[in-house]
Structures are given as C-alpha cells and as structure tokens.
Amino acid sequence: MAVKTSPSSSTSQITYQSKISRSLQALYVEVVRQEAGRPPVRYDVNRDRYIILSDQHRGARDRADDFRHSEQAYNAALAYYYRLGYHLVVLGDVEELWKERPATVVQAYRHSLSLEKRFHQAGRYLRFWGNHDDEWRHPDAVQKHLAPIFGPGLKVHQGLRIQIVDGSQHLGYLFLAHGHQGTLDSDRFGHYSRILVRYLYRPFQRLTGFSPNTPATTWELREGHNRAMYNWVVRHRDVILIAGHTHRPVFQSLTHPDQVIQDIEAKEAELANDPGNQQLLEELALLEAELEWIRAQQKTRPGSEGGDNPAVPRYFNTGCCSFIDGKITGIELFEGQIRLVRWPNGVRNPRPHILAPAPNQPPVWLRDILVPL
C-alpha cells in the first residue's frame, strides 16, 4: 500500500530525491575517474564471497552506544565469514564519531577491530566512511587511530566500483557507497548535525538510554531515500548499487517488509485453494510473525510499506548492525548469488538466517540482474 502525500509533500520528495541522485552521480563519476590507470577491483562469480555490513555505530560502551546490543552477533558473524574465506566490506558509519572521539571508540572495541584486522591482513577487507565516521576521510586520522591496529595499507573509501566477472567475461559493476550523499543533515550540513548530536543528543541518550536507531524520523523520508537510490541505479544498466545509511534492509529494490508482504499474499492464495492444509497455515503464521517483528525492529508503521514492484531490481541495502534487539543484517555475495542475511538466526543461535530470497524462492543471481533491458 503506497503512502498518500499532499502536493507540497510530493514536491519536496521530488526535490529531495533529485539531490540524492545528483550527489550519487557526482560520486560515481569521481570514482570512475580515480580508476584510470589502476587495476580494477574484481568480483569473480565463480569463486568470490563477500559479506557487506554497515552502520555499526560503535561508541563508548555507555547508554548512548547503539552497537553494544549487537556486538555479540557481529563478532560471531566475523569469525564465521573469516573462516569461510569471505571478503569483509564495512560500508560506513562503523564508528559513531558524531558522539565520541576516535580514540575512545577504538579503545572500547579493540576486539571487534582485531577481528576485522584479520580480513585486512588476508587482503580481504574494504572499509568505507559514512556521515557518522567521516573523520576517516582524512588519511592522517586513519594513520593515527586505525593503522596501529590494522597495520599498513588501510584505505578508507567514500565509494568504489567493483567489476563483476565470470572468469574473463565482464558482466557489470557493483557500486558501493554508504548512501548519505546529498542529504541535508548528513552531508551538506553534517558539521552542524554533528555538533547537535554530540552536545545535545548524546547527553540525553546517556541519561535515558533512548535509541531511535534510525537517521530518519518518518517512514516517508526513509522510503524517499530508498526511492532516490533506486531511481539513480536504473539509469545505469550495468550497475548494482549496494548502500547502507537508512538502517532499513532492501533486497532487489524492495524493503524487507515489502518482501514479506509479497510472501504472505502468495501464501494466502495457496491456502485459499487448500484451506485445510495445516503446513500452509503454519507457514503463513510464521510469515505474519516475521512481518510484525521487522516492523517493530525497524520502527515501521503498519501499512506504510511502499507496495511498488520495481521493474529493475538492482538496488540493495544492508540494513544495519545496531538494531536495538541485538540483531544485525547484511548482504552476502555467495559465488554469484546475492542474499540478505540476519544474525543470529530465529532461535538466537550464532548462525546466519537467510531473509531473502525466501526458502521457497529460487536463488537471485548477479548475472540475471545485469541482463540488459
């Protein structure tokens, strides 16, 4: 069900989305320019595995620290993916530097950083900066605070284009960025937002423990941001965009609630044809429970899901690693497939749970997404 907006609201959304799109395009052009003369970063669908995680917001282990709830799941996931040979991509807002100073955060989470360090030493680590850790855009800050842990050679990107190949065959590109580019509070006026967060919001959060756990206060803004990201990528036929920032998982350009609603509708149709099937009834009940869980987790209003079926499903969002319930979500690239995963699983064991595609759906292959229109 689409949200109805007033004409003025619609106009502001169009303006907002166009600013996001222009800023993404500017970043993409700059990334392509910087590639000139350098060997490309490649993802081979036959052998490579990536796990992409974002928005950890690591703080100082106090009540203003959103990551402390998710540390257990995050560290378990890193141990699992390292052993299986995955590349680790941390896609920005890894440290919460609007609230805390770098030295404080690094000291508070040295173990998590040491788990990431193993990926870096193995040549399987990519790190990006977002609006809440844009301190890392300065090489001097990286050298002072992160290099003593990670060692030499650590580069922190704003954006990166990765070539998708099948052996020697070029298939297209992954474009990775945090996704805050173009926003008023997070990009253009980020300096002033940082001051407000550090000196007003942080003391309030330390006192109360309150955590909205989202950079947007309304569903319409989050959805508008996702729509802007989608509108940008459909103009680039050979690109898959993966971002973070919104804290709201998106798979094949549909938000997670949207996906579950589609599965519920399909299951209801099956049950209508076989009303006495107890297995179908149980599966439907589990899907409805999942929908209410993620609505509460993401602070999504019931009935406020987008309801659109994108014709070109090439925008994906990691969600975040700082949900208040201690769970984390991320995007897996597994030998040519793409998946949305959650840690821990449904019974809180340290195992990945595949959220999308659903168990009764076929795998989603990068090669198929990049077929020309």
Steps between C-alpha positions, in 0.01 A plus 500: 500500500654829391501798734282791390667838513388856447614689188750702703633182659533338157690803368743496791554126454584552132748774592650284775537202267657706223766631740585147609518385138727788393738441789518127429574573135776744594657238727472232232669722242779579746550130582522413130751784450718370783501152346694620197838330481430268795427127488127453572366332812324186375230268629508160325161330516667158483698523822473823698291556812424837659314598816396867507412651839421860587400743772661341802512840677757377752514733797643513852313206659260731680124549464558719194673209323264322257754232406530348847177302442629352172864437586442130573329432165752712308808330644349155443429591137858620444644175635271299271569699184875517555531123528295449181719734296262793457610853425371740766357835390411751772291761326520807719381633836716227651605725786265754660723806480220754521461400865850385592862571422690240292739397779208426734325272252814320388588424860145382581482252211853375444384138479246565223765701317750217541249262337472740207879528492530133402309569179728795423813293554361231269432757226123457540391830656333812363408790728284804418417817687151634556363817649543386862864395451609750237809560711646207305493700176822656632802269452672654802213392728506148354874482554474624860208292625447198273845419359640397844239221502467408132857557389614659176302535180155580641297725268157634587280567198205729441389294201635210297410327176569126486504318168284187493660230285438140403857390443610733221146613409388843620146497643460845656587691816423519870493859624552526875442816707362578843204682346481828692618703204276798426299500822458832675576397860751224429703640211466869420443618861663200667732718708209668677317169544810359668504785752134447588546124538812526716399778735121458520390155390788300651444627859125435462564146376750427776244612755199315357642216291258602222592380151290577191763307303425668170633813328146591391202574721226402255440212266443737208855638525658154515289382210573819306871438550471143377298619201774753416763225510285280278431781253874558465596140433235433235679751279815284511416174328821320596509603869374344824489752786559387859474760778425540870408814698121455525525205746223336298584183305414506130521197273446527125376858553225388741516571873496195724138558611399526132662166427327327791164649401543355151576160653191527725278581202636203305452269800143626554422416137632147551299460819180621327534206260576256779341640820555187707878487444654537846855534364397800287320649800813464714717657227258792470500551877880511504506756218251722683711475815810594299323805357403634842849429632673705233242779521584535869873456442513767230234723662285473187134597518264212409366556150772751409700269276568623149301242307681559170638219287820636343552406136880508543590351840862617529507702823589321825546633854684323779274618782718550807708342776348698787140389535376544855405128519862396447456366146699607196425479129727498198537412135681181396650445158545126482658361180280701268190517723385795710319453832368705791602340829440555869706400805417318723242259363138479614583311820794730585771252411821647349401400147401700191133503406421575134224760490486530121450329270244303700554122538230424241648742245784436252846653557564852372796501263706812429528394137120502461459843662746650253331368184447806274144633489 
